[in-house]
Amino acid sequence: MTFGEGLEKYAKRKGLILFKVSGEVMTVEEPKKLREIKIGK
């Protein structure tokens, strides 16, 4: 699955952790300040 650069910038602004996969390698980008998101009930 691929996404444009705009989505990556949006996720960083929102304080979300980014998981990037390239071939057999996965990198994780963690923002300086994490934002808690509640999903569901």
C-alpha positions in Angstrom: 0.0 0.0 0.0 1.4 3.4 -0.9 0.4 6.9 0.1 1.4 10.3 -1.1 3.7 12.7 0.7 0.7 14.7 1.8 -0.6 11.9 4.0 2.8 11.5 5.7 2.9 15.3 6.5 -0.7 15.1 7.8 0.1 12.2 10.1 3.2 13.9 11.4 1.1 17.1 12.2 -1.4 15.0 14.0 1.3 13.3 16.2 0.8 9.8 14.8 3.4 7.1 14.6 4.3 6.2 11.1 5.2 2.7 10.0 7.0 2.6 6.6 7.6 -0.7 4.8 10.1 -1.0 1.9 10.8 -4.5 0.7 11.7 -6.5 3.8 12.5 -3.5 6.0 10.1 -1.6 8.2 11.0 1.7 9.8 9.0 3.5 12.5 8.9 7.3 12.9 7.7 8.5 16.2 6.7 12.1 16.7 8.2 14.1 19.6 4.8 14.4 21.2 2.4 11.4 20.8 -1.3 12.0 20.6 -3.7 9.6 22.2 -6.6 8.5 20.0 -9.5 6.5 21.4 -11.1 4.1 19.0 -14.5 2.5 19.7 -16.5 2.7 22.9 
